[in-house]
């Protein structure tokens, strides 16, 4: 007996049973593969990919619209095709009606117009799931993120799947059933079984040949949305009859009546308010029938009448296998939607253009302007991304930088980014007086009166009309010799004071914040007005840090979370249930770490090893795993791992501690690669000996005498390392500091230290 694997959607079991019962008479055993009750996304595809015997795949509308069927399908299809095991049969799907009957649904994707229907179907589902994200409870976010990722991958891969199907070839249901399923037997070389099957068919009681399980679609099928689905669906119109498949797929040439009907259908699209679709259908007819006078004449008339915009330069090699005109069609549809005031549809179309051809001229400029003007509340982060992409496409356009600097300043409220854009505008065009003036305003708001005055004078020198009495008062010449507002003349010392931030206010999570580098870093970020989430094991010490910051920096927003990073459940509980206003973490500083013991490997204590591994490696992983998914979802964020010079070079008796810090170095590099596709920066700071910390005291289990290791030289201070961390975190968005490795001047390596005394002792 011969075994064939039969793959289908659950809705098409009747069709699969018909094949199995009919061809089974020829001694063929059909093993059915469809969704099981406990299947999750990708399970069906994994089972398919593992098959080593002939496979018949029933591809229907039901299959193409089922997420559990489609998840991972492209890879499985490619693997089966490479092994030469697959026969694809495209059949009509079916749709349940209110009266309990089924309506046939045509399955067709051999031309772009038909394929777009399915591509938009999945794109629309993904976009709607994104819109619902904020309504999902926190405890369900991870599962919902996985579901969204399934939709996104299907939307991205279905176009490539259609391309592969068209290139490899497939059979329509009618072709599969023709001549007693001759194509099926011929495909797998089963000639003897074919003759046996034909004899059985001839012996059937004088009954007509078996009919297909689902009738072919009528010439005028039930109305469907022409292109878009879901919330973007236009009012239904009578859909034109389908043009028969081209001979490259079906093996049959369309009749003269079919061709003329296709021309009439194209004009019906035009009359129904979808000129782009009609023009596209006529264009494809003209390509398929270059000698047909009527087709060529009608296509010429359509081009003349509809006056489409001239196509942009065509890319040399489309990345997704579709003709460049697909991006052109979406671009034209977006322009048409914008002219009718349908801004959401315009954004959707131009998003599709950017996916099909990221280098398409002007598409990101359109998206940026449209999103800032009409969808700023819903798509703020998208707007920033579009601005960045538009500027990257035209990096030398000074007016474009100035235009977006105004929008970023006034609409997006991003002063630092606006400052960068104004600076770029005047760098590209130094005579841009308005750009110099706008830059002066932003610098003045940031608190640099001297630089603001200089910029204002530059603007007035270029355009004297910009000088007014009001502006002269706003940008005065700074007084020489006046005391700095942060200097207490009576006490002759500097007052702790919040410094005006020249960067966007960040929400910063710092682990190990109760002392040392963590506490110094918290103080520095608070001084610059950033929002802090401070994590530490010792609740009372954490409360002291918060109170001190509140006293010195009363405007600083601080949230404290007392837990041990070694406790995975505590990490998940605290970071998974943050107050809503603290959920979006911009910067994660993995600072918690320690050393325990200083002994050769054969004398090391197991409890010391466990503590270092659990804190320095696993603790860092637990916190990163809890925070990183939010950064990925928002496509922005920065992770800074506090490593050590011990992660660069080992020293005697530091074996396990050095190993944990080498692990931090490797994890930092690995994270950077994993998170790079989402625009997330990953950095590391690696200090040598650092005082103002509890490092030595912890290493020697509280032995203060042994911990006196810094008295004969000047090591780094905790504040020095904090400055390096702050520098990393506040670089412009296009800069990612990979690593800062720093020693004090008297330390040259782990083993070479000038211990002749501190400078003031010499």
GUVO-678095 format. One line per 8 residues: number of its first residue (from 0); their letters; for each residue x, y, z negated of C-alpha. Coordinates in pm, 1 decimal, always signed. Each point is the difference from the previous one (the first is absolute). Last residue first. Layout:
BEGIN
NUM) A) X:Y:Z  ...;
This chain:
BEGIN
761) XXXXXXXX) +5327.0:+6239.4:-4856.3  -318.6:-30.5:-207.3  -204.1:+235.3:+221.5  +69.3:-222.0:+302.8  -108.6:-320.4:-178.8  +271.1:-232.9:-109.5  +279.5:-196.1:+165.1  -242.9:-278.6:+99.2;
753) XXXXXXXX) +40.9:+42.3:+376.3  -215.6:-285.4:+126.2  +88.4:-268.0:+256.1  -191.3:-323.1:-67.9  -351.1:+69.3:+133.0  +141.6:+249.7:+244.6  +143.4:+352.4:+16.4  -126.9:+129.7:-335.2;
745) XXXXXXXX) +142.1:+329.0:-129.1  -194.3:+208.6:+253.7  -328.6:-154.7:-105.6  -134.2:-263.9:+232.9  -269.2:+6.9:+267.0  -149.7:-231.9:+262.3  -296.6:+170.1:+170.8  -191.9:-236.5:+225.2;
737) XXXXXXXX) -222.2:+0.8:+309.7  -103.7:+366.3:-0.8  -305.2:+13.1:+227.1  -52.7:+322.3:+195.3  -294.6:+65.3:+235.2  -236.8:+91.4:-283.5  +229.4:+274.1:-127.4  +212.7:-89.6:-305.7;
729) XXXXXXXX) -165.1:+32.6:-338.4  +26.8:-355.2:-132.5  +370.4:-46.6:+74.7  +94.6:+331.0:-166.2  -209.8:-87.5:-303.2  +179.2:-333.1:-36.4  +340.2:+167.2:+29.2  -99.0:+262.5:-256.7;
721) XXXXXXXX) -118.6:-275.2:-235.4  +341.0:-166.9:+31.8  +171.4:+318.7:-113.7  -258.9:+47.6:-277.7  +91.5:-342.0:-144.2  +355.9:+125.2:-31.9  +290.6:-148.7:+189.9  +301.4:-114.3:-198.0;
713) XXXXXXXX) +260.1:+224.5:-165.0  +281.9:-206.1:-148.3  +128.2:-122.2:-340.3  -333.5:+2.1:-185.5  -201.9:-197.5:+256.9  +17.4:-356.9:-133.1  -140.3:+54.0:-348.1  -255.1:-283.6:+34.2;
705) XXXXXXXX) +219.8:-240.8:-197.1  -38.7:+221.6:-309.6  -372.3:+57.3:+55.3  -79.1:-374.8:+0.9  -365.9:+17.7:+110.3  -2.9:-323.4:+200.9  +330.5:+71.4:+178.2  -155.9:+54.9:+341.8;
697) XXXXXXXX) -282.9:+203.0:-152.3  +240.0:+244.6:-167.2  +203.8:+22.9:+320.3  -300.1:+88.0:+218.4  -183.5:+224.3:-247.0  +51.6:+307.1:+217.3  +148.6:+347.2:-42.1  +313.7:-145.4:+164.1;
689) XXXXXXXX) +39.7:-144.5:+348.0  +271.1:-237.9:+127.0  -49.3:-56.2:+374.8  -310.2:+106.9:+185.6  -174.1:-173.3:+291.6  -300.1:+191.2:+138.7  -222.3:-186.1:+244.5  -244.6:+88.4:+276.7;
681) XXXXXXXX) -313.8:-130.4:+173.0  -210.3:+225.2:+224.4  -346.2:-106.4:+112.7  -101.3:+71.3:+361.5  -212.4:-314.1:+28.0  +228.9:-187.7:+239.6  +294.7:+66.8:-238.7  -160.9:-185.2:-289.9;
673) XXXXXXXX) +150.1:-344.4:+63.3  +338.2:+131.8:+113.6  +37.5:+238.8:-294.5  -123.0:-264.6:-240.7  +279.1:-232.3:+114.6  +269.5:+262.6:-49.6  -128.2:+87.8:-346.1  -37.0:-366.8:-88.0;
665) XXXXXXXX) +362.3:-63.8:+93.1  +125.1:+288.7:-215.2  -224.2:-103.1:-289.1  +137.8:-354.5:+31.9  +354.7:+136.0:-25.6  -125.1:+165.2:-317.6  -124.7:-331.8:-136.2  +327.1:-173.6:+90.3;
657) XXXXXXXX) +204.1:+272.5:-170.7  -197.3:-58.7:-321.1  +52.8:-373.9:+40.6  +380.6:+19.3:+38.8  +101.6:+307.2:-202.0  +270.0:-190.3:-191.0  +271.7:+123.1:+238.2  -113.3:+256.3:+259.7;
649) XXXXXXXX) -210.5:-20.6:+312.5  -23.3:+256.3:+277.4  -294.1:+165.4:+179.8  -294.9:-105.2:-215.2  +206.7:+81.3:-309.0  +15.3:+354.5:+142.3  -361.2:-4.5:-108.5  -355.7:-18.6:+128.6;
641) XXXXXXXX) -282.0:+244.2:-56.6  -251.3:-84.0:+271.3  -176.0:+285.5:+177.9  -326.6:-81.6:+179.9  -154.7:+271.8:+218.3  -352.6:+28.6:+136.2  -202.7:+27.0:+317.8  -214.4:-222.8:+220.3;
633) XXXXXXXX) -307.3:+45.6:-226.0  -69.5:-375.7:+0.2  +370.9:-78.4:-18.0  +42.5:+236.7:-294.7  -293.5:-162.2:-175.7  +148.7:-345.0:+64.0  +338.1:+116.6:-146.2  -118.8:+73.8:-355.9;
625) XXXXXXXX) -82.7:-340.1:-152.1  +267.3:-195.6:+188.8  +257.5:+265.1:-88.6  -85.4:-28.3:-370.3  +28.9:-379.8:-3.0  +317.5:-0.2:+211.1  +185.8:+247.5:-222.7  -101.1:-202.0:-304.8;
617) XXXXXXXX) +116.1:-319.5:+170.0  +345.6:+132.6:+82.2  +140.0:+225.1:-275.0  -241.1:-97.0:-275.9  -53.5:-376.1:+36.4  +356.2:-60.4:+121.9  +153.8:+204.5:-282.5  -218.2:-155.1:-272.0;
609) XXXXXXXX) +51.8:-353.7:+128.8  +378.3:+42.7:+8.6  +10.5:+136.3:-355.2  -219.9:-287.6:-122.6  +234.8:-245.8:+169.6  +304.8:+132.4:-184.5  +323.1:+15.5:+197.3  +302.9:-198.4:-112.9;
601) XXXXXXXX) +86.3:-186.1:+320.8  -77.5:+308.7:+212.0  +240.1:+223.2:-187.7  -160.2:+242.1:-247.5  -137.6:+352.7:-14.8  -351.9:-15.8:-139.4  -331.8:+137.6:+116.5  -20.7:+261.6:+273.9;
593) XXXXXXXX) -312.2:+201.6:+75.6  -256.0:+109.9:+255.1  -308.6:+213.5:+46.8  +70.7:+259.4:+271.7  -228.9:-107.7:+283.6  -93.8:+351.2:+113.3  -325.2:-13.3:+198.5  -81.3:+316.9:+197.2;
585) XXXXXXXX) -330.2:+104.8:+160.1  -243.0:-186.9:-225.8  -361.1:+40.3:+109.9  -199.3:-150.7:-287.0  +44.9:+279.9:-254.2  -323.8:+194.2:+62.3  -195.7:-326.8:+3.9  +120.7:-101.8:-345.9;
577) XXXXXXXX) +240.1:-295.0:+29.4  -146.0:-346.9:-24.1  +229.7:-211.8:+215.9  +310.3:+163.5:-144.6  -93.4:-85.6:-359.0  -140.8:-349.2:+57.6  +251.7:-111.3:+264.3  +297.6:+109.5:-211.2;
569) XXXXXXXX) -148.8:-155.3:-314.8  -55.0:-330.8:+181.0  +355.5:-1.9:+138.9  +157.0:+62.0:-343.4  +368.2:+77.0:+67.0  -95.1:+362.5:+75.6  -87.0:+40.9:-369.5  -297.3:+224.2:-70.4;
561) XXXXXXXX) -82.8:+347.6:-133.4  -154.6:+204.0:+284.3  +38.9:+378.2:-34.9  -173.4:+256.4:+225.4  +161.7:+343.7:+30.1  -119.5:+318.1:+172.7  +250.4:+282.0:-49.2  -151.3:+342.8:-61.3;
553) XXXXXXXX) +123.7:+19.8:-359.5  +361.8:-62.7:+104.1  +203.5:+26.9:-320.2  -272.6:-107.8:-241.8  -173.9:-245.8:+234.3  +337.1:-153.5:+91.1  +84.2:-51.0:-367.4  -341.6:-148.2:-72.5;
545) XXXXXXXX) +27.0:-245.1:+289.4  +348.8:-111.2:-102.1  -116.7:-50.5:-358.6  -299.2:-206.5:+117.9  +234.9:-225.3:+197.4  +215.5:-47.0:-307.2  -308.2:-104.6:-200.5  -117.2:-238.5:+273.9;
537) XXXXXXXX) +334.1:-178.3:+31.5  -2.8:-220.6:+311.3  +7.2:+286.1:+251.7  -185.6:+139.2:+300.5  -43.5:+368.3:+87.1  -245.6:+115.9:+265.4  +104.3:+354.2:+86.1  -147.3:+283.4:+205.6;
529) XXXXXXXX) +252.1:+244.5:+149.7  +52.8:+358.6:-112.5  +373.6:+42.3:+57.6  +82.1:-18.8:-370.2  -214.4:-314.1:-24.3  +216.6:-168.9:+267.0  +315.0:+87.6:-193.7  -136.4:-112.2:-337.3;
521) XXXXXXXX) -120.3:-332.3:+141.4  +344.9:-61.8:+151.0  +168.0:+65.7:-334.2  -240.9:-239.4:-174.3  +65.8:-275.7:+254.8  +377.2:+55.4:+0.8  +26.1:-40.9:-375.4  -311.9:-52.8:-205.8;
513) XXXXXXXX) -373.6:-75.1:-5.0  -50.9:+2.1:+377.5  +95.5:-362.2:+74.5  -231.7:+7.3:+300.2  -68.4:+325.6:+184.8  -315.3:+56.5:+209.3  -3.5:+329.9:+191.6  -305.7:+182.8:+137.5;
505) XXXXXXXX) +151.3:+267.6:+219.7  -67.9:+372.4:+34.6  +113.2:+95.3:+350.4  +336.4:+167.9:+13.1  +140.0:+341.4:-86.7  -106.1:-42.8:-360.8  +13.8:+308.6:-218.2  +217.0:-84.2:-299.6;
497) XXXXXXXX) -165.9:-74.9:-328.3  +201.2:+157.7:-275.3  +235.8:-105.5:-275.9  +144.5:+331.4:-118.1  +360.0:+80.9:+78.5  +214.5:+138.6:-277.8  +107.6:+333.4:-140.0  -242.0:-26.8:-292.2;
489) XXXXXXXX) -111.7:+361.8:+43.4  +47.0:+8.5:+378.2  -207.8:-312.6:+56.7  +67.6:-90.2:+362.1  -284.3:-162.9:+202.7  -117.6:+332.9:+141.8  +351.2:+63.9:+139.3  +135.1:+328.4:-122.9;
481) XXXXXXXX) +12.5:+289.5:+247.8  +351.9:+69.9:+130.3  -100.6:+99.0:+352.2  -370.4:+51.8:+59.0  -147.3:-207.0:+282.9  -100.2:+208.6:+305.0  -375.6:-19.4:+3.0  -199.7:-251.1:+211.5;
473) XXXXXXXX) -362.4:+45.2:-110.6  +36.2:+377.0:-37.9  +156.2:+30.7:+346.6  -281.7:-222.5:+124.8  -267.4:+234.1:-131.8  +182.4:+306.8:+136.4  +10.0:-156.0:+344.6  +276.4:-138.0:+223.4;
465) XXXXXXXX) -131.6:-240.3:+264.7  -1.1:+277.2:+260.5  +380.3:+2.2:-9.5  +9.2:-334.7:+189.4  +340.0:-171.2:+15.3  +151.7:+208.3:-280.2  -323.4:-38.7:-194.9  +22.4:-379.2:+12.6;
457) XXXXXXXX) +364.6:+2.6:-113.1  -84.4:+236.3:-287.2  -275.0:-238.4:-111.8  +242.3:-293.9:+8.5  +253.6:+189.4:-215.0  -267.4:+99.0:-254.4  -123.6:-359.9:-23.0  +357.1:-119.1:-57.0;
449) XXXXXXXX) +41.4:+240.0:-291.1  -343.6:-66.9:-150.1  +43.3:-377.7:-18.0  -308.9:-95.0:-203.4  -164.5:-265.3:+219.1  -275.7:+248.8:+87.8  +269.4:+237.9:+128.3  +144.2:-279.4:+217.6;
441) XXXXXXXX) -344.2:-65.9:+145.9  -62.7:+367.2:+77.8  +345.1:+44.1:+155.4  -55.1:-302.3:+228.7  -316.3:+161.4:+132.6  +196.4:+318.5:+71.2  +281.0:-184.7:+180.3  -256.3:-188.7:+212.4;
433) XXXXXXXX) -182.4:+320.2:+86.3  +329.6:+148.4:+123.0  +78.6:-286.6:+241.4  +323.5:+143.5:+146.8  +199.6:-296.4:-137.7  -193.6:-247.6:+217.3  +102.1:-358.0:-70.6  +132.5:+87.1:-345.0;
425) XXXXXXXX) -302.3:+224.0:-55.7  -238.4:-288.6:+68.8  +205.1:-251.3:-199.5  -11.2:+224.9:-306.0  -374.4:+45.8:+42.9  -31.6:-379.7:+13.5  +214.9:-56.0:-309.3  -194.5:+259.5:-197.6;
417) XXXXXXXX) -327.5:-156.2:+108.7  +124.4:-335.6:-128.3  +86.9:+160.6:-333.2  -328.6:+190.3:-18.9  -231.5:-297.4:+62.6  -348.8:+145.5:-46.2  -145.3:-201.2:+290.1  -214.4:+280.6:+139.4;
409) XXXXXXXX) +198.3:+320.0:-55.6  +362.6:-115.7:-19.8  -24.2:-306.1:+223.7  -210.8:+190.6:+252.0  +239.5:+295.0:+8.2  +302.9:-230.8:+26.8  -182.8:-187.2:+274.0  -17.8:+307.4:+222.1;
401) XXXXXXXX) +356.7:+108.2:-82.9  +137.6:-342.9:+89.9  -200.5:+1.9:+324.4  +119.8:+352.1:+78.2  +362.5:-108.2:-39.4  -32.0:-291.8:+244.2  +334.8:-183.3:-17.4  -121.9:-312.9:-180.8;
393) XXXXXXXX) -290.3:-70.7:+238.7  -84.9:-370.1:-58.8  +140.2:+8.8:-353.9  -217.0:+304.5:-68.4  -314.6:-184.6:+104.7  +101.5:-306.9:-203.9  +53.6:+204.2:-318.6  -328.3:+185.4:+48.3;
385) XXXXXXXX) -181.1:-330.4:+59.5  +148.5:-142.5:-320.5  -108.8:+303.1:-202.1  -351.6:-28.8:+143.3  -10.0:-371.3:-80.0  +82.4:+80.1:-361.5  -289.6:+246.1:-18.3  -248.0:-229.6:+173.5;
377) XXXXXXXX) -329.2:+29.6:-190.8  +24.9:+356.5:-131.7  +178.4:+133.5:+310.4  -245.2:-144.9:+249.9  -114.9:+291.9:+220.5  +274.7:+256.7:+61.4  +299.9:-185.7:-139.4  -110.8:-320.6:+172.2;
369) XXXXXXXX) -64.5:+163.5:+337.4  +324.6:+198.7:+5.4  +211.1:-298.7:-102.7  -174.5:-243.9:+234.1  +37.2:+228.4:+301.5  +367.6:+61.8:-78.9  +44.5:-372.8:-46.7  -140.7:-68.1:+348.5;
361) XXXXXXXX) +206.0:+265.8:+178.1  +182.3:-227.6:+244.8  -47.0:-375.0:-65.3  +320.3:-115.8:-174.1  -186.5:-220.3:-250.8  -167.6:-183.9:+291.9  -272.2:-249.7:-89.1  -6.8:+95.4:-368.5;
353) XXXXXXXX) +10.1:+375.3:+68.8  -275.6:-36.6:+260.8  -213.2:-195.7:-250.1  +38.5:+282.3:-252.1  -103.2:+237.1:+278.9  -325.1:-190.9:+49.7  -83.0:-15.8:-373.2  +73.9:+369.1:-48.2;
345) XXXXXXXX) -229.7:+90.7:+290.5  -273.8:-226.3:-139.4  +22.6:+173.5:-336.3  -5.9:+342.7:+163.7  -319.0:-49.2:+200.9  -38.6:+367.3:+93.8  -89.1:-69.7:+363.7  +328.5:+143.6:+132.3;
337) XXXXXXXX) +186.5:-206.1:-261.4  -171.4:-319.5:+117.6  +104.4:+69.9:+360.1  +359.7:+62.8:-98.9  +0.3:-322.0:-202.8  -148.3:-195.3:+289.9  +271.7:+141.0:+226.4  +269.6:-109.9:-244.7;
329) XXXXXXXX) -159.7:-342.8:-30.6  +1.8:-41.0:+378.1  +358.8:+122.0:+30.5  +109.8:-251.4:-263.4  -163.9:-273.8:+207.3  +152.7:+149.7:+311.3  +341.9:-113.4:-118.5  -91.5:-355.5:+101.7;
321) XXXXXXXX) -13.7:-245.4:-284.6  +289.1:-221.1:-108.9  +37.2:+153.7:-343.8  +326.5:+190.0:+36.9  -72.0:+164.9:+334.5  +317.8:+4.6:+209.1  +99.6:+306.9:+198.4  -227.2:+237.7:-185.7;
313) XXXXXXXX) -236.2:+191.2:+230.1  +20.2:+376.5:+13.0  -337.3:+146.9:-100.2  -307.6:-56.7:+215.5  -163.0:+302.0:+162.7  -329.2:+82.8:-172.8  -299.3:-161.3:+165.6  -191.0:+188.2:+270.0;
305) XXXXXXXX) -329.5:-193.7:-27.5  -113.1:+73.3:+352.5  +328.4:-40.6:+187.2  +107.8:-310.8:-188.7  -346.5:-148.9:+34.6  -13.5:+71.2:+374.4  +340.1:-163.3:+53.3  -112.3:-307.0:-195.4;
297) XXXXXXXX) -320.1:-16.9:+203.8  +191.0:+18.5:+328.6  +250.8:-267.4:-103.8  -276.1:-235.3:-113.8  -202.9:+54.2:+318.5  +301.4:-54.9:+226.9  +119.1:-324.8:-159.9  +364.6:-40.9:+104.3;
289) XXXXXXXX) +154.5:+75.3:-344.3  -236.8:-241.2:-178.8  +152.3:-75.2:-342.8  +158.9:+344.3:-37.0  -316.0:+180.1:+111.8  -209.3:-211.7:-236.6  +235.6:+95.9:-281.6  -40.7:+369.4:+76.5;
281) XXXXXXXX) -376.9:-35.0:+26.6  -15.3:-159.3:-346.0  +222.6:+273.1:-146.6  -214.8:+273.3:+154.1  -311.5:-151.2:-151.3  +158.0:-31.7:-345.6  +129.9:+358.7:+8.6  -336.6:+130.2:+120.2;
273) XXXXXXXX) -188.3:-129.5:-306.5  -316.2:+212.1:-12.2  -254.4:-252.2:+129.6  +30.6:+131.9:+357.1  +372.9:-76.3:+2.9  -53.9:-349.5:-138.9  -268.9:-56.3:+262.7  +251.8:+108.8:+263.6;
265) XXXXXXXX) +222.6:-290.4:-100.4  -294.6:-240.7:+10.1  -82.8:+99.5:+357.1  +360.3:-69.1:+103.3  -9.8:-335.8:-179.5  -322.3:-87.1:+183.2  +175.6:+73.4:+329.5  +281.6:-237.5:-89.5;
257) XXXXXXXX) -236.0:-274.0:-115.6  -205.8:+35.7:+320.0  +312.7:-42.0:+210.1  +83.7:-317.3:-190.5  +274.4:-25.4:-258.4  +288.9:-234.6:+88.8  +23.7:-312.5:-213.2  +303.5:-155.7:-177.2;
249) XXXXXXXX) -129.5:+122.8:-335.3  +306.6:+167.1:-143.3  +207.7:+125.1:+291.8  -319.9:+9.3:+207.6  -126.3:+289.1:-206.7  -280.3:-61.4:-244.6  -348.5:+87.9:+116.6  -92.3:+367.3:-53.4;
241) XXXXXXXX) -239.2:+23.8:-289.0  -334.8:+165.4:+49.0  -21.2:+353.2:-127.7  -105.7:+50.1:-360.8  -339.5:+153.8:-60.6  +69.5:+265.8:-256.9  +23.2:-20.2:-374.5  +50.6:+330.1:-188.1;
233) XXXXXXXX) +366.8:+48.6:-74.9  +172.5:-226.9:-257.1  +254.0:+175.7:-222.9  -143.3:-131.4:-326.8  +38.9:-359.9:+116.5  +117.1:-53.4:+355.1  +162.5:+197.2:+278.7  +35.8:-78.6:+370.9;
225) XXXXXXXX) -321.0:-34.8:+196.7  -226.1:-88.7:-293.4  -207.4:-292.2:+117.3  -326.6:-29.1:+189.6  -132.6:-348.3:+65.0  +148.8:-145.6:+313.5  -89.5:+106.5:+354.7  +154.7:-264.6:+228.6;
217) XXXXXXXX) -89.0:-267.0:-248.7  +270.1:-155.1:-219.4  +62.4:-364.1:+70.0  -206.9:-246.0:-193.3  +140.0:-159.4:-316.3  +55.4:-373.8:-35.2  +73.5:-35.5:+370.0  -240.7:-228.5:+182.1;
209) XXXXXXXX) +50.0:-374.0:+28.4  -30.5:-133.2:+357.2  -357.9:-81.4:+91.4  -143.9:-324.0:-129.8  -50.1:-306.6:+209.0  +116.6:-218.5:-282.7  +372.0:+46.2:-58.4  +203.7:-250.4:+197.5;
201) XXXXXXXX) +168.2:+269.8:+207.1  +114.9:+177.5:-317.6  +150.9:-321.5:-129.5  +187.0:-47.9:+326.8  +125.2:+358.3:-20.3  +130.5:-57.2:-354.8  +189.4:-310.4:+103.4  +159.5:+188.4:+290.2;
193) XXXXXXXX) +101.0:+281.0:-236.1  +139.7:-240.1:-257.7  +223.6:-146.5:+269.2  +119.4:+346.5:+106.6  +97.5:+122.6:-347.0  +274.4:+245.6:+93.7  -70.6:+248.7:-282.9  -116.2:+289.4:+217.8;
185) XXXXXXXX) -148.2:-235.1:+264.4  -240.4:-150.5:-252.7  -124.6:+342.6:-111.3  -8.7:+146.7:+352.1  -214.4:-293.2:+120.1  -271.4:+72.4:-257.2  -258.2:-193.6:+206.9  +59.9:+209.5:+311.2;
177) XXXXXXXX) -56.3:+331.0:-185.2  -41.5:-1.4:-379.6  +325.8:+188.9:-72.3  -64.9:+238.6:+287.2  -343.0:+88.2:-141.1  +147.7:+53.5:-346.1  +257.1:+245.8:+134.0  +349.3:-137.9:+19.8;
169) XXXXXXXX) +324.7:+157.4:-120.9  +317.9:+152.7:+138.0  +345.2:+47.0:-154.8  +31.3:+369.2:+98.7  -361.2:+89.9:-80.4  +17.9:-184.0:-331.6  +329.5:+166.2:-94.7  -142.8:+345.8:+75.4;
161) XXXXXXXX) -311.5:-77.9:-201.6  +214.8:-106.9:-296.7  +209.8:+317.6:+26.1  -316.6:+208.8:-23.5  -119.5:-204.5:-297.1  +322.6:+52.2:-194.6  -33.4:+350.3:-147.9  -369.2:-27.0:-91.2;
153) XXXXXXXX) +59.4:-349.2:-143.6  +292.6:+130.5:-204.2  -200.8:+291.7:-137.5  -298.0:-217.0:-92.8  +220.2:-245.3:-192.1  +181.1:+290.2:-169.7  -334.6:+139.0:-114.2  -86.2:-334.8:-161.7;
145) XXXXXXXX) +335.7:-8.2:-177.7  -54.3:+353.2:-129.2  -343.8:-108.4:-123.4  +151.7:-286.3:-197.1  +254.4:+236.4:-155.4  -258.5:+267.4:-71.9  -251.1:-222.4:-182.0  +115.5:+80.8:-354.8;
137) XXXXXXXX) +16.6:+366.8:+90.8  -363.8:+16.6:+103.9  -61.6:+62.9:+375.3  -173.3:+330.3:+78.2  +327.4:+169.0:+99.2  +59.4:-263.3:+267.7  -332.2:+50.8:+179.9  +149.3:+225.9:+269.7;
129) XXXXXXXX) +276.0:-252.7:+65.1  -258.7:-276.9:+46.5  -175.5:+222.9:+253.2  +322.9:+54.3:+192.4  +77.1:-373.6:+6.4  -349.7:-92.4:+118.9  +19.5:+264.9:+273.8  +335.6:-127.5:+122.2;
121) XXXXXXXX) -142.3:-350.6:+8.4  -297.7:+89.5:+221.4  +208.7:+246.9:+199.0  +229.2:-277.9:+119.1  -299.3:-220.4:+73.0  -174.7:+252.7:+223.0  +332.6:+112.1:+147.8  +43.0:-343.6:+154.1;
113) XXXXXXXX) -304.0:+52.5:+221.9  +121.3:+327.8:+150.8  +355.3:-129.6:+17.9  -95.9:-284.6:+228.9  +5.3:-376.0:-58.4  -162.5:+41.2:-342.8  -334.1:-177.4:+31.3  -220.2:-192.8:-241.7;
105) XXXXXXXX) -368.6:+49.7:+82.7  -241.2:-19.7:-291.0  -285.8:-251.2:+26.2  -302.6:+79.5:-220.7  -95.7:-255.2:-263.1  -345.3:-63.9:-146.2  -93.3:+39.7:-365.3  -258.1:+274.1:+57.5;
97) XXXXXXXX) +239.1:+267.2:-130.8  +259.9:-98.2:+265.2  +321.2:-195.5:-57.8  +280.4:+90.3:+241.5  +176.3:-237.5:+236.4  +337.7:-28.4:+159.5  +57.1:-60.5:+368.1  +291.9:-223.6:+93.1;
89) XXXXXXXX) +369.6:+48.4:+68.0  +183.8:-332.2:+14.1  +368.0:+1.8:-93.9  +202.6:-314.4:+64.6  +303.4:-38.2:-225.2  +276.5:-256.1:-41.9  +279.5:+149.4:+208.4  +232.7:+31.3:-301.7;
81) XXXXXXXX) +53.0:+372.3:+62.6  -375.4:+45.8:+27.4  -51.6:-159.2:-342.0  +258.1:+229.1:-161.4  -131.9:+314.6:+170.1  -358.5:-78.2:-100.5  +101.2:-58.0:-363.1  +186.9:+332.7:-7.2;
73) XXXXXXXX) -297.3:+187.4:+149.0  -249.9:-168.7:-232.9  +144.6:+124.7:-329.3  -342.2:+121.7:-118.6  -244.8:-38.4:+290.1  -212.7:-288.2:-129.5  -25.8:+131.0:-356.4  -71.6:+349.9:+134.3;
65) XXXXXXXX) -289.5:-117.2:+225.4  -73.5:+233.2:+292.1  +208.4:-176.3:+267.1  -134.3:-341.0:-101.1  -363.2:+113.0:+29.0  +65.9:+157.7:+341.1  +128.6:-336.8:+111.5  +329.6:-183.7:+52.1;
57) XXXXXXXX) -46.6:-375.0:-9.9  +356.9:-126.4:-40.4  +80.9:-343.8:+136.5  +316.1:-148.1:-150.8  +223.3:-287.4:+109.6  +210.7:-157.2:-277.4  +273.7:+143.7:-229.4  -213.0:+229.1:-217.7;
49) XXXXXXXX) +184.6:+211.6:-260.1  -99.5:+335.1:+151.0  -370.0:-88.6:-28.0  +19.1:-74.7:-371.6  +181.8:+329.0:-62.4  -256.1:+186.5:+210.6  -285.6:-143.3:-207.3  +169.0:+97.4:-326.2;
41) XXXXXXXX) +90.8:+353.9:+107.9  -268.5:+183.4:-197.0  -145.5:-220.4:-276.4  -177.1:-329.8:+48.3  -205.3:-140.2:-290.8  -314.9:-86.5:+195.9  +192.9:-130.0:+301.4  +32.1:+184.0:+329.2;
33) XXXXXXXX) +24.3:-201.6:+319.0  +209.4:-288.0:+126.9  -172.7:-303.7:+151.5  +186.5:-316.0:+98.6  -128.5:-118.4:+335.9  +57.6:-365.6:+84.2  +20.4:-70.1:+372.6  -113.1:-337.0:+130.1;
25) XXXXXXXX) -185.1:+129.4:+304.1  -329.6:+9.2:-188.3  +161.0:+253.4:-235.7  -22.3:+250.9:+283.1  -373.3:+52.8:-54.5  -28.5:-39.1:-376.5  +303.6:+217.8:-78.8  -88.9:+264.9:+255.5;
17) XXXXXXXX) -359.7:+27.5:-125.5  +117.9:+1.8:-362.2  +232.7:+292.1:+76.2  -284.2:+196.9:+162.8  -228.6:-65.6:-296.9  +282.7:+96.0:-238.9  +17.7:+346.8:+153.0  -90.0:+207.9:-307.2;
9) XXXXXXXX) +274.1:-178.0:-198.8  +267.0:+143.1:+234.1  +188.7:-247.8:+217.5  +305.7:-224.0:+31.3  -19.5:-351.2:+149.2  +301.3:-227.6:-48.0  +28.1:-277.9:+256.2  +77.1:-362.4:-85.5;
1) XX) +30.6:-276.5:+260.1  -113.4:-354.5:-76.1;
